[in-house]
Amino acid sequence: MHIMNNSWFALTLLFICFSPKSYVSLGADTISANQTLSGDQTIASAHGDFVLGFFKPGQPSNYYLCMWYGKVSVQNVVWVANRENPISDKYSSVLRISDGKLVLFNESKVPIWSTNLNSTTANPLEVVLLDEGNLVLRELSGNSSKSLWESFDHPSHTWIPGMRMRLDKRTNIGQRLISWKNTEDPAPGLFSLELDPNGSNAYFILWNGSRSHWYWSSGPWNENEKLFEDIPEMRASSIYDFNYHTDENESYFIYSLKNTSPIISRFLLDVTGQVKQMNWLESTNSWLQVWAQPRQNCEVYAICGAFGRCTEESLSFCDCLQGFEPSSEQDWNLQDYSGGCARKTQLQCQNNSVANGKKDKFVANSNMVLPKNPQSVPVGSGVECERTCLNDCSCTAYAYEDSQCSVWFQNLLGVRQLGQGASDGKTLFIKLAPSEFSSPKSETVTVIGGILGSVALAVLLGLVVFVYLRRRKNAIKTTKALEGSLTIFAYKDLQNATKNFSEKLGGGGFGFVFKGVLPNSSVIAVKKLESLSQGEKQFRSEVSTVGTIQHVNVVRLLGFCCEGTKRLLVYDYMPNGSLNSHLFHTKGSNVLDWKTRCKIALGSARGLAYLHEKCRDHIIHCDIKPENILLDVEFCPKVADFGLAKLVGRDFSRVLTTIRGTRGYLAPEWISGVAITTKADVYSYGMMLFELVSGRRNSEQFDSENSKFFPTWVATAIIEGVSVLKLLDSRLEGNADVEEVLRICRVACWCIQDDETQRPSMGQVVQMLEGVLEVTQYPIPRSIEAYSHYQDHINFFTTSTSNWSPQSQNNNISATSS
């Protein structure tokens, strides 16, 4: 038996040594003067929080000396020593203390990285990896030690708690976070974060290390409020302590986790040029992004490189301008767009020849944010502006706006495509080789087609004007919307109907809503949009989204006014206002009873299901909350306010990336930056269901005994068997059906699952609320558990005939009509 046990031990040891995924540890957190680190050997901090060893991030033969999290299942590097000098053979390369410093020798025994310190002391040296993630070279003297070098003083791309981002005022040199080159190459990238050396007490993100090309600032430090002025999210943080120190020698900022916080958290400067706060969610084995700046990818300076175009509404935000292609497809696949785009065909001018009499031409790109670094040219017309650029071989583009000619030479940087409905876009004319345009034959066809198109357009415009005048005439006489169509109202008529906009019903980010009465005594609600740029976007979105919808649970758009800069929308008047006014502000006896709340929950679910599943184009509302649920005289709910909505073709399942909506109702995928589906509305609806039950905002303390985030309390209380009536709005005094309360709470918990595939569709939500589908037990979403610890940061962030669960969510189940 003893021999057998020894054999098994030997086999186990061999397996560990030769398994490609195993790491042989030195068994401690230190490397002494007579020890080395190579191959699969690692050292780990005392409690295993961090590990140091050799790591291959992606390149087939490139290894780096890295530090990563020891208690995170996905290997995430937080520090890299030899960023610019990878090794190809980790077994022949060695890390050891040599000549008073820590040195990494490659396979040829050539030193490729060191701490660049020379210690003349006779005392022994050692390297220790601390639990805070700091690698320290220290001198030992008796029972004490002295730090000679720390990795915290030489950060790479990650800023972990306890690390100072310091500026030495004597040398005017500061520490920097520098992004990776791409997702697989830790070499220094284009983006860096540093403390302003000019004494503004603010951090800046720089492009290409140039202080003249900064594109984001934290704002100066406010000592009274303990935050940077342009980062209000720091206010009243529940998981961090912040401290900023400055004196005549140095300035630095440091943050640390509160003792009560169990969260693994980090800040990193990403390859996208954004600084991000990430928190680890063990349940999903992934990092949850809870904050990022700049918020939009396209706000990063020259993110798409030369001749690249940034588009926020595209899933892949970088592409190439017409006539160009990525300089390196491989780099672009790794999110490294710094190489930009290259011309498909060289310009004739640059070839010093004009083939067949052809000349370079310009292609118009409309609705653009113009590139960086334009040069003004004094000319008298757009034709002269074009000629100036055409005659200069180094000129690549021009724009003529407001009698001003701007030209660009060589590379175009920072080109940005605005979304549909943007009113502040410019037209950029880019020079291309003649071969990038159509042939003479097709040009002739194009000209003929253009003429025919112009004639057809003229006829169409005449028809539109005729219809407009006729409808306006009818509107002046009766101002009544025809069934199934929209009325075009005159501004003067709406001004009269609202008594010069005197009775205000409410307001929002784009303007105010007023009560009005038409000549036929119909009561209307008129939304008057104030901001021309943003209001125009909301105006077009609402008209295109709600203009043709007819559903009992969707607010009806009667018509609109579009005169000059005036934009107004006319809706049916809802005498009982919005849901929030009844849930959060009612006092006395006018409290929504439980039956009415159930009616509102089911009706609003039906309205959303119609938008998601029954319209010709799917509609994602993007801003479901009590303020956007209106109530008619019978308290029938109407989904309203489509200013942020997005039409989605049926051939597309994932389209949105730009954050839209209201904090407290945003699904995790909004904050993590992935593309959005209709399941984002499901999440917001689930958060609203919790508020229907409690009668309070989710973030408010529910009672004096329980200060948990309300959805967290509901999810845990039901599993623990707490009576659901204890979760109910106290103003109802327990007057509710227990099974209905339980069903709605369970539905809400399914709706707010972290993984969107775990959430039901709105059609399935309707079936569950109707009792057609049984609501099975749910897992507790980890994001709402974490929310109770860091909710300020995530803000950015039955009787049945069938069963519903994530595994059966694709089953074809018919709903029972009511």
Buried (B, 14 or more C-beta within 10 A) or exposed (E): EEEEEEEEEEEEEEEEEEEEEEBEBBEEBBBBEEBBBBBBBBBBBEEEBBBBBBBBBEEEEBBBBBBBBBEBEEEBBBBBBBBEBBBBBBEBBBBBBBEBBBBBBBBEEEEBBBBEEEBEEEEEBBBBBBBBBBBBBBBBEEEEBEEBBBBBEBBBBBBBBBBBBBBBBEEEEBBBBBBBBBBBBBBBBBBBBBBBBEEBBBBBBBBEEEEEBBBBBBBBBBEEEBBBBEBEBBEEBBBBBBEBEBEEEBBBBBBBBEEEBEBBBBBBBBBBBBBBBBBBBEBBEBBBBBBBBBEBBBBBBBBBBBBBBBBBBBEEBBBBBBBBBBBBEEBBEBBBBBBBBBBBEEBBBEEEEEEEEEEBBBBEBEBBBBBBEBEEBEBEEBEEBBEBBBEBBEBBBBBBEEEEBBBBBEBBBBBBBBEEBBBEBBBBBBBBBBBBBEEEEEEEEEEEEEEEEEEEEEEEEEEEEEEEEEBBEBBEEEBBBEEEEBBBBBBEBBBBBBEEBEEEBBEBEBBBBBBBBBBEEBEBBBBBBEBBEBBBBBBBBBBBBBBEBEBEBBBBBBBBBBEEEBBBBBBBBBEBBBBBBBBBEEEEEEBBEBEBBBBBBBBBBBBBBBBBBEBEEBBBBBBBBBBBBBBBEEBBBBBBBBBBBBBBEEEEEEBBBBBBBBBBBBBBBBBBBBBBBBBBBBBBBBBBBBBBBBBBBBBEEBEEEEEBBBBBBBBBBBEEEEEBBEBBBEBBEEEBEEEBBBBBBBBBBBBBBBBBEBBBBBBBBBBBBBBBBBBBEBBBBBBBBBBBBBBBBBBBBBEBEEBBBBEEBEEEBEBEEE
